[in-house]
């Protein structure tokens, strides 16, 4: 048993659906640039594209949250900035 609040079992599926709808709304569902396939997989996790400072040091707080979208045929990965993708307009 744990005291931590637990999400619904389908939380991940729901958020993936929200991201897929956002991509459609923005007209961002097209054929893969590399192989021409139209089968995409939206990642279940938001990634952090981390900025590096001088000398390659990680700079906390300097980065972009991105939604990775994988081509299901060749593996090409597209990255969408999550704040821009989720904006209504
Ligand atoms: Zn591809």
PDB file of the backbone (N, CA, C, O) and the ligand in Angstrom, with CONECT records:
HET     ZN  A 101       1
ATOM      1  N   UNK A   1       0.844  -1.204   0.000  1.00  0.00           N
ATOM      2  CA  UNK A   1       0.000   0.000   0.000  1.00  0.00           C
ATOM      3  C   UNK A   1       0.877   1.252   0.000  1.00  0.00           C
ATOM      4  O   UNK A   1       1.985   1.253   0.536  1.00  0.00           O
ATOM      5  N   UNK A   2       0.366   2.295  -0.602  1.00  0.00           N
ATOM      6  CA  UNK A   2       1.092   3.553  -0.626  1.00  0.00           C
ATOM      7  C   UNK A   2       0.140   4.697  -0.312  1.00  0.00           C
ATOM      8  O   UNK A   2      -1.053   4.629  -0.606  1.00  0.00           O
ATOM      9  N   UNK A   3       0.678   5.738   0.283  1.00  0.00           N
ATOM     10  CA  UNK A   3      -0.143   6.909   0.607  1.00  0.00           C
ATOM     11  C   UNK A   3      -0.204   7.893  -0.557  1.00  0.00           C
ATOM     12  O   UNK A   3      -0.985   8.845  -0.540  1.00  0.00           O
ATOM     13  N   UNK A   4       0.622   7.655  -1.557  1.00  0.00           N
ATOM     14  CA  UNK A   4       0.636   8.587  -2.679  1.00  0.00           C
ATOM     15  C   UNK A   4      -0.670   8.487  -3.458  1.00  0.00           C
ATOM     16  O   UNK A   4      -1.215   7.399  -3.647  1.00  0.00           O
ATOM     17  N   UNK A   5      -1.164   9.644  -3.909  1.00  0.00           N
ATOM     18  CA  UNK A   5      -2.377   9.594  -4.730  1.00  0.00           C
ATOM     19  C   UNK A   5      -2.092   8.845  -6.028  1.00  0.00           C
ATOM     20  O   UNK A   5      -1.034   9.010  -6.634  1.00  0.00           O
ATOM     21  N   UNK A   6      -3.028   8.041  -6.434  1.00  0.00           N
ATOM     22  CA  UNK A   6      -2.838   7.254  -7.656  1.00  0.00           C
ATOM     23  C   UNK A   6      -3.762   7.782  -8.745  1.00  0.00           C
ATOM     24  O   UNK A   6      -4.927   8.095  -8.499  1.00  0.00           O
ATOM     25  N   UNK A   7      -3.221   7.873  -9.946  1.00  0.00           N
ATOM     26  CA  UNK A   7      -4.034   8.305 -11.079  1.00  0.00           C
ATOM     27  C   UNK A   7      -4.891   7.158 -11.575  1.00  0.00           C
ATOM     28  O   UNK A   7      -4.697   6.005 -11.190  1.00  0.00           O
ATOM     29  N   UNK A   8      -5.811   7.479 -12.407  1.00  0.00           N
ATOM     30  CA  UNK A   8      -6.618   6.435 -13.027  1.00  0.00           C
ATOM     31  C   UNK A   8      -5.712   5.579 -13.905  1.00  0.00           C
ATOM     32  O   UNK A   8      -4.700   6.067 -14.410  1.00  0.00           O
ATOM     33  N   UNK A   9      -6.062   4.315 -14.092  1.00  0.00           N
ATOM     34  CA  UNK A   9      -5.204   3.438 -14.893  1.00  0.00           C
ATOM     35  C   UNK A   9      -5.009   3.938 -16.320  1.00  0.00           C
ATOM     36  O   UNK A   9      -3.992   3.649 -16.951  1.00  0.00           O
ATOM     37  N   UNK A  10      -5.995   4.696 -16.830  1.00  0.00           N
ATOM     38  CA  UNK A  10      -5.889   5.109 -18.234  1.00  0.00           C
ATOM     39  C   UNK A  10      -5.434   6.563 -18.363  1.00  0.00           C
ATOM     40  O   UNK A  10      -5.649   7.179 -19.407  1.00  0.00           O
ATOM     41  N   UNK A  11      -4.810   7.123 -17.327  1.00  0.00           N
ATOM     42  CA  UNK A  11      -4.310   8.495 -17.400  1.00  0.00           C
ATOM     43  C   UNK A  11      -3.425   8.716 -18.615  1.00  0.00           C
ATOM     44  O   UNK A  11      -3.552   9.717 -19.319  1.00  0.00           O
ATOM     45  N   UNK A  12      -2.526   7.766 -18.850  1.00  0.00           N
ATOM     46  CA  UNK A  12      -1.574   7.929 -19.953  1.00  0.00           C
ATOM     47  C   UNK A  12      -2.286   7.904 -21.293  1.00  0.00           C
ATOM     48  O   UNK A  12      -1.959   8.673 -22.197  1.00  0.00           O
ATOM     49  N   UNK A  13      -3.270   7.007 -21.414  1.00  0.00           N
ATOM     50  CA  UNK A  13      -4.005   6.923 -22.673  1.00  0.00           C
ATOM     51  C   UNK A  13      -4.766   8.222 -22.910  1.00  0.00           C
ATOM     52  O   UNK A  13      -4.836   8.708 -24.039  1.00  0.00           O
ATOM     53  N   UNK A  14      -5.330   8.781 -21.852  1.00  0.00           N
ATOM     54  CA  UNK A  14      -6.085  10.024 -21.995  1.00  0.00           C
ATOM     55  C   UNK A  14      -5.172  11.153 -22.446  1.00  0.00           C
ATOM     56  O   UNK A  14      -5.523  11.900 -23.360  1.00  0.00           O
ATOM     57  N   UNK A  15      -4.001  11.293 -21.819  1.00  0.00           N
ATOM     58  CA  UNK A  15      -3.149  12.408 -22.191  1.00  0.00           C
ATOM     59  C   UNK A  15      -2.594  12.217 -23.599  1.00  0.00           C
ATOM     60  O   UNK A  15      -2.392  13.190 -24.327  1.00  0.00           O
ATOM     61  N   UNK A  16      -2.348  10.962 -23.985  1.00  0.00           N
ATOM     62  CA  UNK A  16      -1.890  10.716 -25.355  1.00  0.00           C
ATOM     63  C   UNK A  16      -2.974  11.120 -26.352  1.00  0.00           C
ATOM     64  O   UNK A  16      -2.682  11.674 -27.411  1.00  0.00           O
ATOM     65  N   UNK A  17      -4.244  10.831 -25.993  1.00  0.00           N
ATOM     66  CA  UNK A  17      -5.347  11.199 -26.875  1.00  0.00           C
ATOM     67  C   UNK A  17      -5.439  12.716 -27.003  1.00  0.00           C
ATOM     68  O   UNK A  17      -5.686  13.235 -28.092  1.00  0.00           O
ATOM     69  N   UNK A  18      -5.242  13.431 -25.892  1.00  0.00           N
ATOM     70  CA  UNK A  18      -5.273  14.899 -25.916  1.00  0.00           C
ATOM     71  C   UNK A  18      -4.178  15.429 -26.844  1.00  0.00           C
ATOM     72  O   UNK A  18      -4.405  16.362 -27.615  1.00  0.00           O
ATOM     73  N   UNK A  19      -2.989  14.825 -26.763  1.00  0.00           N
ATOM     74  CA  UNK A  19      -1.885  15.264 -27.612  1.00  0.00           C
ATOM     75  C   UNK A  19      -2.168  14.956 -29.076  1.00  0.00           C
ATOM     76  O   UNK A  19      -1.866  15.765 -29.953  1.00  0.00           O
ATOM     77  N   UNK A  20      -2.752  13.774 -29.346  1.00  0.00           N
ATOM     78  CA  UNK A  20      -3.082  13.414 -30.734  1.00  0.00           C
ATOM     79  C   UNK A  20      -4.104  14.387 -31.308  1.00  0.00           C
ATOM     80  O   UNK A  20      -4.008  14.787 -32.469  1.00  0.00           O
ATOM     81  N   UNK A  21      -5.094  14.771 -30.479  1.00  0.00           N
ATOM     82  CA  UNK A  21      -6.102  15.733 -30.939  1.00  0.00           C
ATOM     83  C   UNK A  21      -5.468  17.096 -31.202  1.00  0.00           C
ATOM     84  O   UNK A  21      -5.822  17.773 -32.167  1.00  0.00           O
ATOM     85  N   UNK A  22      -4.535  17.494 -30.346  1.00  0.00           N
ATOM     86  CA  UNK A  22      -3.855  18.783 -30.527  1.00  0.00           C
ATOM     87  C   UNK A  22      -3.081  18.784 -31.847  1.00  0.00           C
ATOM     88  O   UNK A  22      -3.105  19.772 -32.580  1.00  0.00           O
ATOM     89  N   UNK A  23      -2.389  17.670 -32.154  1.00  0.00           N
ATOM     90  CA  UNK A  23      -1.640  17.572 -33.404  1.00  0.00           C
ATOM     91  C   UNK A  23      -2.582  17.692 -34.603  1.00  0.00           C
ATOM     92  O   UNK A  23      -2.260  18.355 -35.590  1.00  0.00           O
ATOM     93  N   UNK A  24      -3.748  17.046 -34.510  1.00  0.00           N
ATOM     94  CA  UNK A  24      -4.725  17.116 -35.601  1.00  0.00           C
ATOM     95  C   UNK A  24      -5.245  18.531 -35.765  1.00  0.00           C
ATOM     96  O   UNK A  24      -5.355  19.044 -36.878  1.00  0.00           O
ATOM     97  N   UNK A  25      -5.568  19.162 -34.626  1.00  0.00           N
ATOM     98  CA  UNK A  25      -6.125  20.512 -34.656  1.00  0.00           C
ATOM     99  C   UNK A  25      -5.155  21.489 -35.311  1.00  0.00           C
ATOM    100  O   UNK A  25      -5.573  22.441 -35.970  1.00  0.00           O
ATOM    101  N   UNK A  26      -3.855  21.248 -35.128  1.00  0.00           N
ATOM    102  CA  UNK A  26      -2.843  22.138 -35.693  1.00  0.00           C
ATOM    103  C   UNK A  26      -2.431  21.737 -37.111  1.00  0.00           C
ATOM    104  O   UNK A  26      -1.568  22.370 -37.719  1.00  0.00           O
ATOM    105  N   UNK A  27      -3.053  20.692 -37.622  1.00  0.00           N
ATOM    106  CA  UNK A  27      -2.693  20.244 -38.957  1.00  0.00           C
ATOM    107  C   UNK A  27      -1.301  19.651 -39.020  1.00  0.00           C
ATOM    108  O   UNK A  27      -0.631  19.725 -40.050  1.00  0.00           O
ATOM    109  N   UNK A  28      -0.864  19.057 -37.909  1.00  0.00           N
ATOM    110  CA  UNK A  28       0.508  18.552 -37.804  1.00  0.00           C
ATOM    111  C   UNK A  28       0.579  17.031 -37.943  1.00  0.00           C
ATOM    112  O   UNK A  28       1.512  16.397 -37.451  1.00  0.00           O
ATOM    113  N   UNK A  29      -0.417  16.455 -38.618  1.00  0.00           N
ATOM    114  CA  UNK A  29      -0.376  15.013 -38.865  1.00  0.00           C
ATOM    115  C   UNK A  29      -0.187  14.810 -40.364  1.00  0.00           C
ATOM    116  O   UNK A  29      -1.134  14.896 -41.144  1.00  0.00           O
ATOM    117  N   UNK A  30       1.043  14.542 -40.742  1.00  0.00           N
ATOM    118  CA  UNK A  30       1.370  14.399 -42.156  1.00  0.00           C
ATOM    119  C   UNK A  30       2.234  13.173 -42.362  1.00  0.00           C
ATOM    120  O   UNK A  30       2.565  12.463 -41.412  1.00  0.00           O
ATOM    121  N   UNK A  31       2.595  12.932 -43.612  1.00  0.00           N
ATOM    122  CA  UNK A  31       3.467  11.789 -43.891  1.00  0.00           C
ATOM    123  C   UNK A  31       4.873  12.068 -43.359  1.00  0.00           C
ATOM    124  O   UNK A  31       5.311  13.216 -43.287  1.00  0.00           O
ATOM    125  N   UNK A  32       5.557  11.006 -42.993  1.00  0.00           N
ATOM    126  CA  UNK A  32       6.911  11.100 -42.466  1.00  0.00           C
ATOM    127  C   UNK A  32       7.848  11.719 -43.511  1.00  0.00           C
ATOM    128  O   UNK A  32       7.846  11.304 -44.669  1.00  0.00           O
ATOM    129  N   UNK A  33       8.635  12.694 -43.107  1.00  0.00           N
ATOM    130  CA  UNK A  33       9.595  13.342 -44.007  1.00  0.00           C
ATOM    131  C   UNK A  33      10.622  12.356 -44.546  1.00  0.00           C
ATOM    132  O   UNK A  33      11.097  12.506 -45.672  1.00  0.00           O
ATOM    133  N   UNK A  34      10.963  11.360 -43.755  1.00  0.00           N
ATOM    134  CA  UNK A  34      12.040  10.454 -44.139  1.00  0.00           C
ATOM    135  C   UNK A  34      11.552   9.307 -45.009  1.00  0.00           C
ATOM    136  O   UNK A  34      12.190   8.989 -46.012  1.00  0.00           O
ATOM    137  N   UNK A  35      10.427   8.671 -44.650  1.00  0.00           N
ATOM    138  CA  UNK A  35      10.040   7.438 -45.342  1.00  0.00           C
ATOM    139  C   UNK A  35       8.665   7.499 -45.991  1.00  0.00           C
ATOM    140  O   UNK A  35       8.309   6.598 -46.751  1.00  0.00           O
ATOM    141  N   UNK A  36       7.879   8.541 -45.711  1.00  0.00           N
ATOM    142  CA  UNK A  36       6.576   8.679 -46.349  1.00  0.00           C
ATOM    143  C   UNK A  36       5.454   7.934 -45.649  1.00  0.00           C
ATOM    144  O   UNK A  36       4.302   8.011 -46.077  1.00  0.00           O
ATOM    145  N   UNK A  37       5.769   7.213 -44.579  1.00  0.00           N
ATOM    146  CA  UNK A  37       4.718   6.520 -43.833  1.00  0.00           C
ATOM    147  C   UNK A  37       3.828   7.536 -43.127  1.00  0.00           C
ATOM    148  O   UNK A  37       4.251   8.657 -42.846  1.00  0.00           O
ATOM    149  N   UNK A  38       2.590   7.133 -42.842  1.00  0.00           N
ATOM    150  CA  UNK A  38       1.721   8.050 -42.092  1.00  0.00           C
ATOM    151  C   UNK A  38       1.296   7.451 -40.752  1.00  0.00           C
ATOM    152  O   UNK A  38       0.276   7.840 -40.182  1.00  0.00           O
ATOM    153  N   UNK A  39       2.080   6.514 -40.265  1.00  0.00           N
ATOM    154  CA  UNK A  39       1.787   5.899 -38.971  1.00  0.00           C
ATOM    155  C   UNK A  39       2.708   6.503 -37.907  1.00  0.00           C
ATOM    156  O   UNK A  39       3.913   6.251 -37.896  1.00  0.00           O
ATOM    157  N   UNK A  40       2.124   7.298 -37.019  1.00  0.00           N
ATOM    158  CA  UNK A  40       2.879   7.989 -35.988  1.00  0.00           C
ATOM    159  C   UNK A  40       2.504   7.473 -34.607  1.00  0.00           C
ATOM    160  O   UNK A  40       1.369   7.057 -34.377  1.00  0.00           O
ATOM    161  N   UNK A  41       3.444   7.501 -33.708  1.00  0.00           N
ATOM    162  CA  UNK A  41       3.170   7.159 -32.317  1.00  0.00           C
ATOM    163  C   UNK A  41       3.544   8.361 -31.455  1.00  0.00           C
ATOM    164  O   UNK A  41       4.690   8.810 -31.458  1.00  0.00           O
ATOM    165  N   UNK A  42       2.559   8.875 -30.718  1.00  0.00           N
ATOM    166  CA  UNK A  42       2.828   9.981 -29.801  1.00  0.00           C
ATOM    167  C   UNK A  42       3.392   9.396 -28.514  1.00  0.00           C
ATOM    168  O   UNK A  42       2.832   8.449 -27.962  1.00  0.00           O
ATOM    169  N   UNK A  43       4.485   9.951 -28.041  1.00  0.00           N
ATOM    170  CA  UNK A  43       5.118   9.453 -26.820  1.00  0.00           C
ATOM    171  C   UNK A  43       4.184   9.575 -25.628  1.00  0.00           C
ATOM    172  O   UNK A  43       3.353  10.482 -25.566  1.00  0.00           O
ATOM    173  N   UNK A  44       4.325   8.659 -24.688  1.00  0.00           N
ATOM    174  CA  UNK A  44       3.528   8.728 -23.463  1.00  0.00           C
ATOM    175  C   UNK A  44       4.133   9.713 -22.470  1.00  0.00           C
ATOM    176  O   UNK A  44       3.507  10.036 -21.460  1.00  0.00           O
ATOM    177  N   UNK A  45       5.347  10.194 -22.748  1.00  0.00           N
ATOM    178  CA  UNK A  45       6.006  11.099 -21.817  1.00  0.00           C
ATOM    179  C   UNK A  45       6.377  12.392 -22.522  1.00  0.00           C
ATOM    180  O   UNK A  45       6.757  12.386 -23.693  1.00  0.00           O
ATOM    181  N   UNK A  46       6.264  13.499 -21.802  1.00  0.00           N
ATOM    182  CA  UNK A  46       6.836  14.750 -22.278  1.00  0.00           C
ATOM    183  C   UNK A  46       8.322  14.705 -21.959  1.00  0.00           C
ATOM    184  O   UNK A  46       8.700  14.309 -20.856  1.00  0.00           O
ATOM    185  N   UNK A  47       9.176  15.102 -22.903  1.00  0.00           N
ATOM    186  CA  UNK A  47      10.613  15.098 -22.693  1.00  0.00           C
ATOM    187  C   UNK A  47      11.086  16.516 -22.402  1.00  0.00           C
ATOM    188  O   UNK A  47      10.375  17.487 -22.661  1.00  0.00           O
ATOM    189  N   UNK A  48      12.285  16.621 -21.867  1.00  0.00           N
ATOM    190  CA  UNK A  48      12.908  17.925 -21.669  1.00  0.00           C
ATOM    191  C   UNK A  48      14.109  18.032 -22.597  1.00  0.00           C
ATOM    192  O   UNK A  48      15.057  17.251 -22.509  1.00  0.00           O
ATOM    193  N   UNK A  49      14.048  19.018 -23.491  1.00  0.00           N
ATOM    194  CA  UNK A  49      15.196  19.309 -24.347  1.00  0.00           C
ATOM    195  C   UNK A  49      16.054  20.293 -23.571  1.00  0.00           C
ATOM    196  O   UNK A  49      15.745  21.482 -23.498  1.00  0.00           O
ATOM    197  N   UNK A  50      17.126  19.788 -22.999  1.00  0.00           N
ATOM    198  CA  UNK A  50      17.903  20.553 -22.025  1.00  0.00           C
ATOM    199  C   UNK A  50      18.928  21.447 -22.714  1.00  0.00           C
ATOM    200  O   UNK A  50      19.702  20.984 -23.552  1.00  0.00           O
ATOM    201  N   UNK A  51      18.927  22.723 -22.357  1.00  0.00           N
ATOM    202  CA  UNK A  51      19.941  23.642 -22.861  1.00  0.00           C
ATOM    203  C   UNK A  51      21.253  23.401 -22.112  1.00  0.00           C
ATOM    204  O   UNK A  51      21.246  23.065 -20.928  1.00  0.00           O
ATOM    205  N   UNK A  52      22.364  23.573 -22.804  1.00  0.00           N
ATOM    206  CA  UNK A  52      23.675  23.443 -22.179  1.00  0.00           C
ATOM    207  C   UNK A  52      24.361  24.804 -22.142  1.00  0.00           C
ATOM    208  O   UNK A  52      24.280  25.591 -23.085  1.00  0.00           O
ATOM    209  N   UNK A  53      25.027  25.051 -21.043  1.00  0.00           N
ATOM    210  CA  UNK A  53      25.787  26.287 -20.922  1.00  0.00           C
ATOM    211  C   UNK A  53      27.181  26.123 -21.488  1.00  0.00           C
ATOM    212  O   UNK A  53      27.472  25.133 -22.159  1.00  0.00           O
ATOM    213  N   UNK A  54      28.040  27.083 -21.222  1.00  0.00           N
ATOM    214  CA  UNK A  54      29.415  27.005 -21.708  1.00  0.00           C
ATOM    215  C   UNK A  54      30.107  25.788 -21.122  1.00  0.00           C
ATOM    216  O   UNK A  54      29.934  25.478 -19.943  1.00  0.00           O
ATOM    217  N   UNK A  55      30.876  25.111 -21.927  1.00  0.00           N
ATOM    218  CA  UNK A  55      31.561  23.910 -21.478  1.00  0.00           C
ATOM    219  C   UNK A  55      30.656  22.696 -21.399  1.00  0.00           C
ATOM    220  O   UNK A  55      31.065  21.646 -20.905  1.00  0.00           O
ATOM    221  N   UNK A  56      29.425  22.832 -21.883  1.00  0.00           N
ATOM    222  CA  UNK A  56      28.528  21.690 -21.900  1.00  0.00           C
ATOM    223  C   UNK A  56      27.824  21.425 -20.584  1.00  0.00           C
ATOM    224  O   UNK A  56      27.247  20.355 -20.391  1.00  0.00           O
ATOM    225  N   UNK A  57      27.866  22.392 -19.677  1.00  0.00           N
ATOM    226  CA  UNK A  57      27.221  22.188 -18.379  1.00  0.00           C
ATOM    227  C   UNK A  57      25.714  22.293 -18.506  1.00  0.00           C
ATOM    228  O   UNK A  57      25.197  23.127 -19.250  1.00  0.00           O
ATOM    229  N   UNK A  58      25.009  21.434 -17.768  1.00  0.00           N
ATOM    230  CA  UNK A  58      23.550  21.511 -17.714  1.00  0.00           C
ATOM    231  C   UNK A  58      23.153  22.754 -16.927  1.00  0.00           C
ATOM    232  O   UNK A  58      23.638  22.982 -15.819  1.00  0.00           O
ATOM    233  N   UNK A  59      22.267  23.552 -17.510  1.00  0.00           N
ATOM    234  CA  UNK A  59      21.801  24.757 -16.834  1.00  0.00           C
ATOM    235  C   UNK A  59      20.378  24.522 -16.351  1.00  0.00           C
ATOM    236  O   UNK A  59      19.452  24.464 -17.160  1.00  0.00           O
ATOM    237  N   UNK A  60      20.193  24.388 -15.036  1.00  0.00           N
ATOM    238  CA  UNK A  60      18.848  24.110 -14.527  1.00  0.00           C
ATOM    239  C   UNK A  60      17.855  25.185 -14.948  1.00  0.00           C
ATOM    240  O   UNK A  60      18.165  26.375 -14.906  1.00  0.00           O
ATOM    241  N   UNK A  61      16.681  24.769 -15.347  1.00  0.00           N
ATOM    242  CA  UNK A  61      15.642  25.717 -15.729  1.00  0.00           C
ATOM    243  C   UNK A  61      15.759  26.227 -17.147  1.00  0.00           C
ATOM    244  O   UNK A  61      14.923  27.013 -17.593  1.00  0.00           O
ATOM    245  N   UNK A  62      16.797  25.786 -17.874  1.00  0.00           N
ATOM    246  CA  UNK A  62      16.980  26.237 -19.250  1.00  0.00           C
ATOM    247  C   UNK A  62      16.748  25.064 -20.187  1.00  0.00           C
ATOM    248  O   UNK A  62      17.640  24.254 -20.442  1.00  0.00           O
ATOM    249  N   UNK A  63      15.543  25.001 -20.683  1.00  0.00           N
ATOM    250  CA  UNK A  63      15.224  23.911 -21.583  1.00  0.00           C
ATOM    251  C   UNK A  63      13.818  24.081 -22.107  1.00  0.00           C
ATOM    252  O   UNK A  63      13.109  25.016 -21.733  1.00  0.00           O
ATOM    253  N   UNK A  64      13.419  23.169 -22.980  1.00  0.00           N
ATOM    254  CA  UNK A  64      12.101  23.226 -23.596  1.00  0.00           C
ATOM    255  C   UNK A  64      11.419  21.889 -23.379  1.00  0.00           C
ATOM    256  O   UNK A  64      11.997  20.839 -23.658  1.00  0.00           O
ATOM    257  N   UNK A  65      10.182  21.926 -22.878  1.00  0.00           N
ATOM    258  CA  UNK A  65       9.404  20.690 -22.779  1.00  0.00           C
ATOM    259  C   UNK A  65       8.872  20.337 -24.154  1.00  0.00           C
ATOM    260  O   UNK A  65       8.235  21.160 -24.811  1.00  0.00           O
ATOM    261  N   UNK A  66       9.134  19.116 -24.586  1.00  0.00           N
ATOM    262  CA  UNK A  66       8.746  18.710 -25.932  1.00  0.00           C
ATOM    263  C   UNK A  66       7.948  17.410 -25.903  1.00  0.00           C
ATOM    264  O   UNK A  66       8.143  16.550 -25.044  1.00  0.00           O
ATOM    265  N   UNK A  67       7.036  17.299 -26.880  1.00  0.00           N
ATOM    266  CA  UNK A  67       6.266  16.081 -27.081  1.00  0.00           C
ATOM    267  C   UNK A  67       6.893  15.342 -28.260  1.00  0.00           C
ATOM    268  O   UNK A  67       6.807  15.825 -29.389  1.00  0.00           O
ATOM    269  N   UNK A  68       7.521  14.188 -28.035  1.00  0.00           N
ATOM    270  CA  UNK A  68       8.107  13.440 -29.132  1.00  0.00           C
ATOM    271  C   UNK A  68       7.038  12.648 -29.885  1.00  0.00           C
ATOM    272  O   UNK A  68       6.155  12.038 -29.282  1.00  0.00           O
ATOM    273  N   UNK A  69       7.136  12.670 -31.207  1.00  0.00           N
ATOM    274  CA  UNK A  69       6.236  11.890 -32.053  1.00  0.00           C
ATOM    275  C   UNK A  69       7.121  11.022 -32.942  1.00  0.00           C
ATOM    276  O   UNK A  69       7.945  11.530 -33.702  1.00  0.00           O
ATOM    277  N   UNK A  70       6.938   9.704 -32.834  1.00  0.00           N
ATOM    278  CA  UNK A  70       7.803   8.746 -33.520  1.00  0.00           C
ATOM    279  C   UNK A  70       7.126   8.220 -34.778  1.00  0.00           C
ATOM    280  O   UNK A  70       5.944   7.876 -34.749  1.00  0.00           O
ATOM    281  N   UNK A  71       7.866   8.155 -35.885  1.00  0.00           N
ATOM    282  CA  UNK A  71       7.386   7.425 -37.052  1.00  0.00           C
ATOM    283  C   UNK A  71       7.433   5.933 -36.717  1.00  0.00           C
ATOM    284  O   UNK A  71       8.462   5.418 -36.281  1.00  0.00           O
ATOM    285  N   UNK A  72       6.311   5.252 -36.923  1.00  0.00           N
ATOM    286  CA  UNK A  72       6.214   3.836 -36.567  1.00  0.00           C
ATOM    287  C   UNK A  72       6.912   2.944 -37.585  1.00  0.00           C
ATOM    288  O   UNK A  72       7.031   1.738 -37.368  1.00  0.00           O
ATOM    289  N   UNK A  73       7.377   3.523 -38.699  1.00  0.00           N
ATOM    290  CA  UNK A  73       8.035   2.710 -39.725  1.00  0.00           C
ATOM    291  C   UNK A  73       9.547   2.860 -39.703  1.00  0.00           C
ATOM    292  O   UNK A  73      10.269   1.864 -39.683  1.00  0.00           O
ATOM    293  N   UNK A  74      10.041   4.122 -39.705  1.00  0.00           N
ATOM    294  CA  UNK A  74      11.497   4.319 -39.782  1.00  0.00           C
ATOM    295  C   UNK A  74      12.090   4.872 -38.487  1.00  0.00           C
ATOM    296  O   UNK A  74      13.311   4.914 -38.332  1.00  0.00           O
ATOM    297  N   UNK A  75      11.231   5.296 -37.555  1.00  0.00           N
ATOM    298  CA  UNK A  75      11.740   5.742 -36.267  1.00  0.00           C
ATOM    299  C   UNK A  75      12.116   7.208 -36.194  1.00  0.00           C
ATOM    300  O   UNK A  75      12.625   7.673 -35.174  1.00  0.00           O
ATOM    301  N   UNK A  76      11.866   7.944 -37.282  1.00  0.00           N
ATOM    302  CA  UNK A  76      12.121   9.388 -37.211  1.00  0.00           C
ATOM    303  C   UNK A  76      11.376   9.972 -36.019  1.00  0.00           C
ATOM    304  O   UNK A  76      10.230   9.603 -35.762  1.00  0.00           O
ATOM    305  N   UNK A  77      12.017  10.879 -35.289  1.00  0.00           N
ATOM    306  CA  UNK A  77      11.393  11.509 -34.125  1.00  0.00           C
ATOM    307  C   UNK A  77      11.205  12.996 -34.398  1.00  0.00           C
ATOM    308  O   UNK A  77      12.160  13.717 -34.686  1.00  0.00           O
ATOM    309  N   UNK A  78       9.954  13.437 -34.301  1.00  0.00           N
ATOM    310  CA  UNK A  78       9.647  14.874 -34.351  1.00  0.00           C
ATOM    311  C   UNK A  78       9.451  15.362 -32.936  1.00  0.00           C
ATOM    312  O   UNK A  78       8.940  14.632 -32.086  1.00  0.00           O
ATOM    313  N   UNK A  79       9.854  16.594 -32.677  1.00  0.00           N
ATOM    314  CA  UNK A  79       9.675  17.178 -31.351  1.00  0.00           C
ATOM    315  C   UNK A  79       8.806  18.425 -31.462  1.00  0.00           C
ATOM    316  O   UNK A  79       9.114  19.343 -32.221  1.00  0.00           O
ATOM    317  N   UNK A  80       7.712  18.447 -30.694  1.00  0.00           N
ATOM    318  CA  UNK A  80       6.833  19.615 -30.659  1.00  0.00           C
ATOM    319  C   UNK A  80       6.930  20.251 -29.282  1.00  0.00           C
ATOM    320  O   UNK A  80       6.757  19.571 -28.271  1.00  0.00           O
ATOM    321  N   UNK A  81       7.205  21.551 -29.232  1.00  0.00           N
ATOM    322  CA  UNK A  81       7.215  22.254 -27.948  1.00  0.00           C
ATOM    323  C   UNK A  81       5.818  22.153 -27.346  1.00  0.00           C
ATOM    324  O   UNK A  81       4.842  22.587 -27.959  1.00  0.00           O
ATOM    325  N   UNK A  82       5.719  21.580 -26.146  1.00  0.00           N
ATOM    326  CA  UNK A  82       4.402  21.256 -25.594  1.00  0.00           C
ATOM    327  C   UNK A  82       3.568  22.514 -25.345  1.00  0.00           C
ATOM    328  O   UNK A  82       2.352  22.482 -25.533  1.00  0.00           O
ATOM    329  N   UNK A  83       4.187  23.616 -24.927  1.00  0.00           N
ATOM    330  CA  UNK A  83       3.394  24.813 -24.638  1.00  0.00           C
ATOM    331  C   UNK A  83       2.777  25.370 -25.913  1.00  0.00           C
ATOM    332  O   UNK A  83       1.655  25.878 -25.895  1.00  0.00           O
ATOM    333  N   UNK A  84       3.511  25.274 -27.023  1.00  0.00           N
ATOM    334  CA  UNK A  84       2.991  25.791 -28.287  1.00  0.00           C
ATOM    335  C   UNK A  84       1.921  24.834 -28.824  1.00  0.00           C
ATOM    336  O   UNK A  84       0.875  25.268 -29.308  1.00  0.00           O
ATOM    337  N   UNK A  85       2.195  23.538 -28.732  1.00  0.00           N
ATOM    338  CA  UNK A  85       1.250  22.545 -29.249  1.00  0.00           C
ATOM    339  C   UNK A  85      -0.094  22.648 -28.534  1.00  0.00           C
ATOM    340  O   UNK A  85      -1.140  22.501 -29.165  1.00  0.00           O
ATOM    341  N   UNK A  86      -0.078  22.895 -27.244  1.00  0.00           N
ATOM    342  CA  UNK A  86      -1.308  22.887 -26.462  1.00  0.00           C
ATOM    343  C   UNK A  86      -2.021  24.242 -26.459  1.00  0.00           C
ATOM    344  O   UNK A  86      -3.118  24.350 -25.910  1.00  0.00           O
ATOM    345  N   UNK A  87      -1.421  25.278 -27.061  1.00  0.00           N
ATOM    346  CA  UNK A  87      -2.111  26.564 -27.159  1.00  0.00           C
ATOM    347  C   UNK A  87      -3.348  26.405 -28.022  1.00  0.00           C
ATOM    348  O   UNK A  87      -3.342  25.644 -28.990  1.00  0.00           O
ATOM    349  N   UNK A  88      -4.405  27.116 -27.676  1.00  0.00           N
ATOM    350  CA  UNK A  88      -5.691  26.916 -28.354  1.00  0.00           C
ATOM    351  C   UNK A  88      -5.684  27.424 -29.793  1.00  0.00           C
ATOM    352  O   UNK A  88      -6.231  26.768 -30.680  1.00  0.00           O
ATOM    353  N   UNK A  89      -5.079  28.574 -30.034  1.00  0.00           N
ATOM    354  CA  UNK A  89      -5.161  29.139 -31.384  1.00  0.00           C
ATOM    355  C   UNK A  89      -4.161  28.502 -32.324  1.00  0.00           C
ATOM    356  O   UNK A  89      -4.101  28.865 -33.499  1.00  0.00           O
TER     357      UNK A  89
HETATM  358 ZN    ZN A 101       9.364   7.350 -41.275  1.00  0.00          ZN
END
